[in-house]
């Protein structure tokens, strides 16, 4: 009689980062894209505040006009052919990520509302079989953030975990992802 032993399917092993690093796209604005070029920098931290060195962020966003580079986006807005709106960014040994992109425009939301400019983020890392979804909003879009229908669903005290802070006088934003703890980032159930 042969005894079958289950394989360790509960976790993604240490090989995770090796298979994905060739897909990195840290400059989403490398082409002739229109709009304000910005840099987003941050860290991915575990429950103890320690850096996670092998996480990967997958980002999707609209262009500066608020239109996605997708066939199903049929809005009557200019289509920026120089902007793909997608990238993958790995964290380094200190859990730091950094990417350059275009500040997105506002996009349609539920019930004919308008969503504030934002970037959708899927977070992958070893130990997780399902990736997590979150968003990056921008601190200098306060009135648009206040009217955003998705942010309105989140208790006010936790909304700040989704807002990247703009550095004074620079086109650079800081946004950290906390996996757990008091400052845990809001993740969406998709």
KOLVO-417870 format. One record per atom (N, C-alpha, C): residue in one letter; x, y, z. Coordinates in pm, whole numbers, plus 50000, padded with zeros to 5 digits. Example, Ala and Ser with C-alpha at 12.3 -4.5 7.8 and 13.67 -1.06 7.14 Angstrom:
# KOLVO-417870
a513194943150780
a512304955050780
a513204967050780
s512854977550708
s513674989450714
s512905000350787
END
This chain:
# KOLVO-417870
x500844988350000
x500005000050000
x500895012550000
x500595021949913
x501355034349903
x500685045049989
x501485051550069
x500965062350153
x501235075650084
x500195083450063
x500345096449998
x500475107250105
x501445115750086
x501685126650179
x501375139750108
x500585148350171
x500275161150105
x501525169850089
x501545177349981
x502655186649959
x502365199750029
x503395207650055
x503175220450126
x502575230950035
x501295229950009
x500635239349918
x500115251849989
x500335252750119
x499785263950195
x500635276550182
x501805275650128
x502685287250125
x503405288249991
x503765300149956
x504575302349839
x505995303249890
x506865294649841
x508205293249898
x509145304649869
x510385303149912
x511385313849898
x511795316549754
x511335308049662
x511635309949520
x510735320549457
x509765325549530
x508755334749477
x509385346349398
x510295353649461
x510865365549397
x511695362049274
x512325350549273
x513175346749161
x512395345749030
x511175341149038
x510385339248917
x509735351848864
x509755362548940
x509025374548898
x509885386848873
x511135386848914
x511945399048903
x512125403648759
x512115394748664
x512285398748525
x511065406448473
x509955406148548
x508755413248507
x508675427548561
x509675431648639
x509645444948702
x509485455948598
x508605465448628
x508395477348546
x508365489048642
x509495494748674
x509545505248775
x509335519148719
x509255520348586
x508975533348526
x507795531948430
x506605534448483
x505395533548402
x505295545248305
x506065555848330
x506015567948249
x507205568948153
x507795557448118
x508995557548035
x508735562447893
x507525560647845
x507195564947709
x506895579847702
x506195583547600
x505845597647579
x504485600747641
x504255595947760
x502975597947827
x502765612547867
x501515616947857
x501155630447897
x500875630648047
x501055642248109
x500705643648250
x501915645848339
x501615647848467
x502665650548566
x503355637548606
x504665637148587
x505435625548629
x505655626348779
x505385615148847
x505545614548992
x506315602049029
x506875602249149
x507575590749205
x506855586749332
x506635573849350
x506025568649472
x507035559249536
x507355562149662
x508315554149738
x507665549849867
x508025537949914
x507495533250042
x508155520350084
x507605514450189
x508095501750242
x506915492550268
x507165479650258
x506195469550298
x506705463750430
x505845464550535
x506255460850670
x505355449850725
x505965440850804
x505175430050866
x504535435050995
x503915425951070
x503185429451193
x504085435751299
x505375432551296
x506325437951394
x507005450651344
x506635455251225
x507265467151169
x508565464051097
x508875451151079
x510095447151007
x509815447250857
x510835450650777
x510645451050632
x510415437250573
x509625436850468
x509395424450392
x510185425850262
x511285418250252
x512235420250142
x511845414050008
x510795406150003
x510495399349877
x509025400449839
x508465411949862
x507095414549819
x507115420449678
x505975420049612
x505855426049481
x504525433349472
x504565445649425
x503365453449401
x503055452849253
x501815450049220
x501345450749083
x500395462549081
x500645472348995
x499835484648996
x499135486448863
x497885491648871
x497085495248754
x496545509248780
x496475516948676
x495935530448692
x495485536248559
x494695546848571
x494275554448453
x495395564048415
x495305569248293
x496265579348250
x495875593048309
x496565603348269
x496315616748324
x494925622048289
x494315616648184
x492965620848144
x491875613248219
x492265602748293
x491265594648363
x490745583148278
x491555578648183
x491145567548097
x492145556048112
x491605543848121
x492445531948134
x492895527147996
x494085521347990
x494605515447866
x494025501447852
x492725500847834
x492025488147825
x490895489447723
x490685479047645
x489655479347539
x488255482247593
x487975478347717
x486645480547773
x486415494747824
x487475502947828
x487295516847868
x486945524847742
x485675527747728
x485195534747608
x484775549147638
x485335554847745
x485005568647779
x485365578047665
x484625589047655
x484905599147553
x485985608647606
x487165603147623
x488335610747669
x489485607147578
x490475615947568
x491635612547484
x492305599847535
x492785591647442
x493505579347479
x494995581947466
x495705580547577
x497155582947578
x497865570047538
x498265569247412
x498905557147362
x500325555247416
x500865565547479
x502215564647536
x502235559647679
x501075555447732
x501005551347871
x500245538147884
x500915528047940
x500305514747952
x499465513248079
x499805520748185
x499015520348308
x499165508048392
x500235500348372
x500455487948446
x501935486348477
x502235481248597
x503625478548631
x503735468648746
x504915462948759
x505235454048872
x506515459148935
x506465460549068
x507595466249141
x507925457249259
x509145452649266
x509595444049376
x510155452649489
x510075447549611
x510735454249723
x512185449449729
x513055457849785
x514455453849800
x514655447349937
x515895444949975
x516185437950101
x515695445650223
x515445458550209
x514935466750319
x513415468750311
x512765461350222
x511315462450206
x510885474850130
x511835481750067
x511555494449998
x511155491949853
x510155499449807
x509775499549666
x509805513949618
x509965515649487
x510015529049427
x509635527549281
x508695535949236
x508365535849095
x507965549749048
x508135551848919
x507795564448854
x506565561948767
x505645571448770
x504425570048692
x503885583948658
x502695584248606
x501955596548578
x500865597748684
x500665609748735
x499565611548830
x498265609048753
x497465599348799
x496245595948724
x495155606448736
x494285606448637
x493115614948642
x491975607948714
x490915615148741
x489725609448806
x489015600148709
x488405589648763
x487695579748680
x486265578148730
x485365573248643
x483975570948686
x483905560748799
x482935562848887
x482725553748999
x481305548649002
x480945541949109
x479585536549120
x478535547649121
x477395544749059
x476275554249061
x476565567348994
x477315567348885
x477675579548812
x478475589548894
x479135584748999
x479995593549078
x481375593949013
x482215602449066
x483585603649017
x484525599249129
x485455590249098
x486445585749195
x487645595049191
x488235597449306
x489445605549314
x490575598549239
x491555606049191
x492715599549130
x493305589349227
x493575577449175
x494115566749260
x494825556349174
x495595547949240
x496275536749177
x495835524149250
x495435513849176
x495055501049234
x496325492749251
x496455486449369
x497645478449399
x497225464349439
x497865454449377
x497745440549421
x499095437149484
x499075431649604
x500305428649677
x500515413549681
x501675409149636
x502055395049635
x503275393349726
x503375381849792
x504595378649867
x504555364049909
x505705358949947
x505725345049991
x504875343650116
x504295332050131
x503425329750245
x501975333150219
x501695339450107
x500325343150073
x499905336149945
x498855328349951
x498355322049830
x497425331349753
x496795340549824
x495935350449760
x496555364149778
x496655371549671
x497195385049683
x496155394249747
x496625405349798
x495765415249863
x495615427349772
x494445433449777
x494185445549698
x494065457649789
x494645468649744
x494515481249814
x494585492449709
x494615504749754
x494685516249664
x495635526649720
x496165534649629
x496955546449666
x496165558649621
x495825567149717
x495235580249689
x496315590749716
x496055603349687
x497085613749695
x496685624849792
x497615628749878
x497355638649982
x496965652349926
x497425655649806
x497105668649748
x495825668449666
x495005658249686
x493685657149622
x492595656349729
x492735664549834
x491865663549951
x490375664649917
x489985674249835
x488555675749806
x488035663949723
x488825659049629
x488425647249551
x488365634949641
x489325633649733
x489305622349827
x488055622749914
x487675634649959
x486485636050044
x485215631649973
x485185633149840
x483995629549762
x484075615449703
x485185608549722
x485375595349661
x484435584949723
x483655577849640
x482675568249695
x483315555949759
x484505552249718
x485185540649778
x485775544549913
x486465555849919
x487015560450047
x485905562750150
x484735566950103
x483615569350195
x483145556650264
x483445545150208
x483055532350268
x483965528250385
x485085535050398
x486085531550499
x485955541050617
x486045535550739
x485945544350855
x487045555050848
x486665567050884
x487525578650866
x488915576950926
x489025570951042
x490305569251109
x491285560451030
x490775551950941
x491645542750866
x491955547550724
x491285557850678
x491485562550540
x492925566950514
x493585572150614
x494955577250596
x495915566250550
x495595553650577
x496485542750535
x496515541150383
x495585547650314
x495515546850168
x496035559450099
x496445569350178
x496825582250120
x498335584050121
x498895585750001
x500325588549987
x500555603450013
x501585606450088
x501895620250127
x502925626250032
x502565637749977
x503475644549883
x504545652149958
x505785650549913
x506905657949972
x506795672649931
x507175681550022
x507115695949993
x507965699449872
x507335705949775
x508055711049659
x508565700449563
x508145688049578
x508635677449490
x507465669249436
x507695662749325
x506685653949267
x506935639749317
x507125638449448
x507395625549509
x506455623349626
x505925611149634
x504985607349738
x505555595849820
x505165595549947
x505555584750038
x504295577150080
x504355563750066
x503225555350103
x503745541750147
x503505538250272
x503945525450327
x502765515850336
x503075502950328
x502075492450344
x502395484950472
x501475485150568
x501625477750694
x500695465650688
x501245453850703
x500465441650692
x499545439550812
x499955444350927
x499165442851051
x499525454051146
x498865454051261
x499195463751365
x498265475651363
x498595485551446
x497745497451460
x497605505351330
x498645505451250
x498625513051123
x498385503951002
x497715492551024
x497495482950914
x496795489750797
x497325487450680
x496765492850557
x495385486650533
x494485494450479
x493165489250442
x493335480750316
x492835468450324
x492835459350209
x491375456750172
x491115455250041
x489775453449991
x489495438749962
x488275434649987
x487825421249958
x487325421249814
x488025414449726
x487625414349585
x487155400649542
END
